[in-house]
Amino acid sequence: MSAILSADDLNDFISPGVACIKPVETLPTAPPTQPSNETEVILDGQHPAAPQSNAPAEISLTDCLACSGCVTSAEAVLVSLQSHAEVLSLLDSAPALKVAGPDATGNYAVEGLENPDAKLFVASVSPQSRASLAAACGGKSEKQAGHMLEQLLSGPTGLPSGGKFNNGFTWVFDTNVAREASLVLGADEVLETSKPGVAAPSKPILAASCPGWVCYAEKTHPHVLPNLSKVKSPQALMGTLLKTVLSRKLGIPPSRIWHLAVMPCFDKKLEASREELTDEVWEGSGEPGRGVRDVDCVITSKEILMLAQSRDTDFFTLPPTSVQAATREGFPDGKLRDFLFPRRTAGNTPESAGSSGGLLYHILQTKAAQLPGSSIQMNRGRNTDVVEYTITVNGETVFKAARYYGFRNIQNLVRRLKPAKPSRMPGGKPFGSARRPTGKSSSLEYGYVEVMACPGGCTNGGGQIKVEDPIVVERKNLSEKPGPQAQKEWLAEVDEAYFSSDETDAAGGHDAGDVIGGVSRAYIHDTLAHWADATGISLDKLAYTSYREVISDVGKDTTDTEKVVQLAGKIGGGW
């Protein structure tokens, strides 16, 4: 983003027609100050006007859903600050805090607290990112790619081998365990067995684990906000779990814990910046606020390679073996340690569940398990990213759900959910898009809809490694620029790695009758109850979130955003 932008512009929405400049690795150097703060925005298909005294405002949003017009320029700056450069900067800021224990009495101690800049570094990694890196490695499984990530973040030949203080991450977690908790809570919500004190969303319930879709809904279609699932995404749930448990058990403030998430999507940076996902909610006033983030920084699969390169480390030569065994015992809660580091491999999902975590699949399987003799039918829509599902008993439909991926399909969905407008004519009937389209099943009939911004699901996230990236072109010895078919074949390789989990003991030692798709619902409920008891925080604050309509505040006090721009211009960004 050009520094020619005035602070008054920063909270204006980037409209769908605004041209994005991509990719941009860092924020450009500020040009000389001009007498006026006016800016020029170039729309798609237009030619720039004759040269003026001011340069046009260039807004870089690489592969972000902001191209759908629902991100403000201020958010673009805030997100750009989350980068591999920020990771290195924090690692080199002071010696890391170290956890010692347990001692003879079972207590843990934290060493290095006398340095106010020292932090405890923890990380969590998504399975989609591991799959992308596995495909880039060629011949490696997702599990092996995960071990290579562990080696980079905490191993002796990774980040700890360099830098000012040889810092690395004390623990590297798999977000699959948080995903399993999200699956169980999401099914409870849809099937109306949620915990007391948590109001159920309106039907149809819409998935809310995709921050791109949530951002789009909050800023362009607020009529669907009552329908959004209140269950936190796996990234957000993992962030809350780590910050609450470690701060409570170790007796340190959450600000001394620095949590990095490795995700397939740039929009996850937007999620990490949400005021609903800070300690203000679970430790402060209970309302969203500018507290300590549950996730401090998000970097994407592609940025992992940049992180390794910045430390002169060849990611592809890192050993595919785990380095976590020696540090697991140091996690200061035995029950949650067993949950976060399960003895079994936490599998992703069957291929039929899709590459976005499988929440719809889990809900369907849970509902079907409650109805003896039921069956699940699938009906493909107008394209591969729209699929409808029905559960029938003796030929009668008892539950309907659907999957809508990609913004073109999402726009059709939200239009069909828009409330009908009352007629201005006396006695007239309501009109509008809430009417059932002729010959089509109504979206209002669904009990649940899995909504994702990326066509094909999360393995196709904007932050994933692409076939045209230089590292893939080099490793595959491609002689010409890859086309759309090559990218399609590449995505198939990523999906193959994602679905090739070598899961063992899927029931995890629990009663097989309680297990749905490899997830023991009773075990998850028991673990969540222990989490609430161990921290003294109610589950509604820990596992659920909220949404709000967002309106541009152009012309209001922008002192804070002005500071953000100045900071961004000094340190550069991740886009």
N, C-alpha and C positions, 0 to 999 in steps of 0.2 A: 504494500500500500504506500502510495506516495505521501510524503510528509506535507505536500501542498494542501492536503485535506485539512479543513479547519475542524476544531472540536465540535462545532455545531452540526457538522455533517455526519459525525461518527455513529449516531444512533438512527440514521435514516436506513430504511430497508434497501437492499440491493435488489432491484426489480428484475423479473425474469429476462428482460431483453438486454440487460447490461452485459457487455462483453467481458469475460474473465481473461486474465493474462496467466497462462499456465504452461509449464510449471515454473515457479520462482522459488529458488532455494532460500534466499534471505531477503529481508526487506531492503529496498534500494536506498542508497544514500540520499539524504534530503537535499533537494536542489536549493539554490540561493533563494532567500525569502523575497517574495514579490509584494508589491504594495497592496494588492487585493487578495482576498481569500476565495474568490470565485473559482469554481471547478467546472470541468467539462466532462460529461459522461458520453462515451461513444457507444451507440446501440449496434446490435448485430445487423450487418448488412449495410450500414451507413459508412460514408467516407468522412474522415476527420475534417473539421472546418479549417479554414485558413489559420495559420499560426497566430496564436494570441500571446499575450504577455505571460500567461500561466500555462503549465503543462497539464494534460488531462489526468484525472485521478485514475490510477491503475490499481485495480483490486484483484489480488491473486487469491484464488480459491481452489486450487488444484483438485479436481475430481470430487469436490465436496458437493453435497446436495444444495449448497447455496445457489447453484445455477437454477434452482426452482424458485428463487426469489424470496426466501424466508429467513435469511441471515442478515444481521445488521453489520455495517462496516466495523463497528466497535468490537463485535464478536469475532470478526475476521482477524483483527489485531490480537485479541486475547488468545485465540486459538493458535496463532502463529508463534506465540511465545512458548508453546509446548513443543519441544523439539529434542533431537538427540544432543544439541548443543547445551540445552538446559540440564540434561542428565549429567553431562560431563562437568558442567559448571558446579552443580551441587556436590558431585563426588569429590571435586577438588577444593571445596570450600573449607573443610575441616576434617580431622580424623573422625571416622564413623563411630557411633555408639556401639558397644558390644554387650551382648547378653551373656551373663555367667550364671551357671546353675543347672539343675537345682542343687542346693546344699543339703545337708543332713536333715533339715527340717522341711525340705520341699520348697524353699523360697528361691527366688531369682533376684539377681542384682544387675544393674546397668552400669557399665564402666564408661567414663568419659563425659559425664554430665557437667563437669566443671567448665567445659568449653561451651558457651551458649550457642555456637553455630553448628555443633555436632548433631548428627541425626542418625536414626536407625533406618537403614535402607531395606525396603521389601519390594518385591515385584510379583505381578501376576500375569499369566500369559494365556491367550485364547487359543483354542484348538485350530481355528481358521488360520491364524498366523503361523502356527507350527506347520500346517499343511502347505501353506504358500512357500515357506522356507524349505520344506522337504522336497517340493517339486523343483525348486531352484537348485537344491543340492544334487538332484538326480540319483535315483536308486535308494534314497533314504526314506524310512518310514516317518510318520508324524511323531511317533514316540522318540525316535532317534533325533529328529530335529529339535524336539523339546529338550533333550539332554544337551544338545549343542548350545541351545539358548542358555541353559543353566551354566554351562562352561563359560560362556561369554560374560554373563552377569555376575557370577560368583566363583568361577574356577580359577586355578592358579595361572592359567595361560590366557585368561580373558581380561576383563577390566581391572581386576586387582593386580595385574602384572605391570600396570603403568599408572600414570597420573601422579599428582603431588603427594597423595597420602596412601596410594595403593588400595583405595576403597573399592568394595564390591557390595553386592546385595546379600544380606544375611540369609534371607529365605526367598525362594522363587516358587510361586504357587501356580497350580493349574486351575483356571477358572471353570473347568468342567464340574468341580464339586459345588461351586456356587450355582452353576447352571442347573444341577440336579435339585437344589433347594428352590430355585425359581420355577422349575417344572411343577413341583409338588404344590407350591403356593399358588401358582397360576391355575392349576386344575381345581384346587379348593375354591378359588375365586369364581371360576366359571360354573362349577357345579354346585355353588352356593353352600360351601362348607367352610367359609373363611372364619378366621378368629373373631371373637367378639370385639367390638370397638372399631372394626374396619368396615366402612360402608362399601357395599358392592357397587361397581360401576353399572351404568345403564346397559341394557342389551341392545344390539350385539356388543359384546366386549371386544375391544380392539387391542392387539398386542402393542406394547409400548417399550420394548427392549431395543428398538432401532431409534437412535437419537435423531437421525435425519427425518424420519417420519414424525416424531414428536415435535420437533422444531417447526416443521411444515404445518402441523395441525394447530399449534399454539398461535402462530402468526398469520395464518391464512384461512383456517377453517375452525374457529373456536366452537362451532356447534357440535363437534365430535368429542370435545374434551371430557364430557361426562361419561363417554364410552371407553376411555382409555384405561387399560389395566393399571392398577395401582401397585402391583408387585414390581420391585426394583429389578433392573437388568442384572445379569451375572456380574458385569464389571462393577456396578454400583453396590451390589450386595457384598461382593468380596471386599470392596473398599471400606464399607461400614464395618464389616466383621473384623478386619485387621486393625482398624483405628480404635474401635471400641475395646476389643479384647486386649490388645497390646498396651494401650494406655492404662486400662484398669489394672491388669495383672502386673505390669512393670512399674506402675506408679509414676508414669511420665505423662506430660501433656501430649495431646495428639499432634501438636505442632512439631514435636521432636521426632515424629515418625513420617518418613517420606515414602510414598507409595507410587510406584511406576506401574502402568498397565501397558501391555503390548497387545494391540488390537488390529483388526483388518481394515479399519475404517477411520477416515479423518474426522467424521462426525462424532466419534467417541470422545474427541477432544472437547467438543461442545458439551457433551454430557458431563464430563468431569468438571466443567466450569459452572454447572447449575447450582444456584443457591439452595436448592432443595436437597442437595447432597453434601452437606457440610455438618460440622459438629454443632452448629446452631440448632439443628433439628433434634438431635438425640442427646445433647448435653446442655444446650443453652435454653433459649426461649421456647423451643418446640416449633418455631416458625422458620421458614426459609430465611437465610441471611448470609452475610459475607463473613462466614467463619472459616475454619480450617477445612479444606477439601478432604473428602474421603479418598479421592484419587487425585494426587498432586500433579501428575503428568501422564499423558498418553503419547506413545509413539507407535507407529505402524510397522507392519512387516518390512516394508521397503526401508524405513528409517533404521531398522535393526542393522542392516548392512552398512548404512552410513555411520552408525555408532561404532561398529567394529572397525571400519576403515579409519575412523578418527583416532583410534588407539593403535593403529598399525597392526591390526589383527585380521588374519584371513579367516572369516567365519567358516568357510567350507573345509578347513583343515582341523577344526576343533574336534576333539574326540566325542563320539556319540554315546557317552556313558554319563550316568548321573553323579553329581557331586554333593547331593543334598543329604545323604545318609548321616554324615557327621554332625550336621546342624539341626536335624529334625528334633532331637531330644531337647533342644534348648527352647522349644516353643512352650510358653508358660501355661498351658492348659491341656491336660492329657486327653480329654474327650474331644476337644476341638482339634488337637494335633492329629488324632486318628481320623478325623473327618477331612482335614486339609491334606493329609498325606495318607490316603487309603492304601491298604495292603493290596487291594485289587486295582487294576487299571480302570480308571473312569472312562468308559467308552463314550464315543460321540453319540451317534444315533444311527439307526438303519438308513439305508439309502432312500427308502420311501418317506422318511421323516424330513428330508431336505437338509440343507447345509447351514441352517440358521439356528440350530440348537434343538429343534424338535419339539417345541412347546405344543403346537397344534396336534402333533402325533401323540404326545403324552396325554393330552386332554381326551382325544378320541379313544385311546386305549383304556384310560381310566373309566370313562363313561361306559364303554362297551363291557368292561369287567363287572360293572354294577348291574348289567342287564343280561341275565342268562338267555342264551339263544339268539343274541343280537349279532348283527353283521355290519361291516363298514363298506360302503360303496363310494367309489371315486368317480367324479365326472369332470373331465377337462373343459376349461372355458375356451374363450376365443383365441388364447395363446397359452404357451406352456407355463406362464407365470400366474395364471388364474386357474385354480382348481377348487371344486366344490366337493364336500364330503357329506354323506348322510349315514346315520346309524338307524337301522330298521330292526324291528322285532315283529316277527310274523307278518312281514310285508308292510308294516305301518312305520312311517318315519317318526322317530322320537327325538332326534337331535340333528341339527345342521350346522356346518362350519365351512370355512373357506380359507384359501390362501391367496393373497394379493401381493405380488412382488413388482417393484418398479413404479416410477411415478406416473406413467401413463395409465396404468391400471388403478393406482391409488386415487387418481383424480376422478375416475369413473365411480369408485366406491364412495368417496365423500359426497359426490353429487347426489348419489342415490340415498344417502343418509341425511341430506339436508332437509330440515323441517318444511312442511308445506306452508305456504303463506295464506293467511285468511283472505277471503274474497272481500272486495270493497262494495260489492253489490249486495243489497238486502236479500238474505236467504241464499246467497251464492255459496257454492262449494269451495273448499280450500283448493289451491292450486300450487304447483311446484314439484320439485324433484322427489319428494317423499312418496309420490304416487307410485304404485307398482308398475314398472315398464311392461308393456304388452309382450307376452311370450317369454318373459324372463323371470327367474326366481328373485324375490325381493331380498335386498341385503338386510332388511329389518327382520327377516326370518332366521338369520344366523344366530347361533348362541355364541360363536367366537369367530374372529377373523385374525389370521396371522398376517401382519402387514410389515413389509420390509422395503426399504427404499431402493435397494440394488436389484436389478434383474438377475435372476438366478440365485439370489440369496447372499449370505455373508461371505462365502468363499470368493465372491466377485466384488468385494469391497474396494473402495477407491484407494485404500492404502496398501493393497496387496501388490506383490511383485507381478509385473505384466510381461508378456512375451516380448514386447518391443524394448524392454529395459536393457541397457548395455550388458549387464551381467548375464542375462539369459541369452542374448544374441551371441555373446562370446562363448559361453559354456556349451551352447548347442551348435556352434559353428554355422550360424545362419548367414548365407551369402547375400541376401537381400532383405529389405525391410519387411517384417512380418505383416500379413494382412489380417482381416477379420476371421478368416478360417483358422489361421495359426493361433489367434487368441482363443478361439473356441476350443481348439485341441489342447491348448495350454491349460485352460480352465478345467478341462476334463482330467488332466493330470493332477491338478490341485484337489479336485473332488475325490479322485481315487485315493490320494493320500489321506484326505479327511475321513473317508469311510472305511479305511483299512486298519482301524484300531484293533490291536491284538488283545481285546478284553478277556480277562479270565475271572472266574468266580463272580458272575454278574450279580448274583443275589447277595454277595458280600457277607455270607454267613447268616442271612436272615431267612425267615419263612418264605418259601417261594410263592405262596399264595398272596403275600403282601407286596410282591415285587411287580411293578409295571414297567416294562421296557428296560429292565436291569436296574431300576431305581426302587429302593425300599421306602415306601411312603412313611411307614411307622418310624424307621430309623431317622429320616429327615425331620419329622415332627419332634422326635425326642431330642435331636441335636439342636434344633432351633429353640426349644424350651430351655435347654441347658444354657445356650448362649444368652437368652434373656435373664436367666437366674444369675449367671456368672457376672454379668455386667450391671445388673440392677436396672436395666432399661426395658421398657415394654416392647413387645414384638412389633406393634404398630409403628413405632418410631424407627425400629431397626430394619424392617424388611419391606416397608411400603413407602410410597412417595406421593407427590401431588403435582398438579399441572396448573397453569394459569394462562389466560389470554395475554398476549404481549402486544402492546401498541407502541408505535414509534414515539419517542420523546424529543423530537427535534425542537430546538429552541429553548429547552430547559437547561438547568445548570449542568455543565459538562466538565467540571473541574477534574473529576476522576478519569474520564476518558482522555482528556488532554495529557494527563500524566502517563496513561497507558501508551499513547502514541510516542511520547518522548522516550519511554523505556524501550519500546519496540525498535525505534530507530537506532538505539545505541547497541542492542545486543543481537539484532537480527532474528529471523524466524525460521520455522521448520518447513515452510512451504516454498 
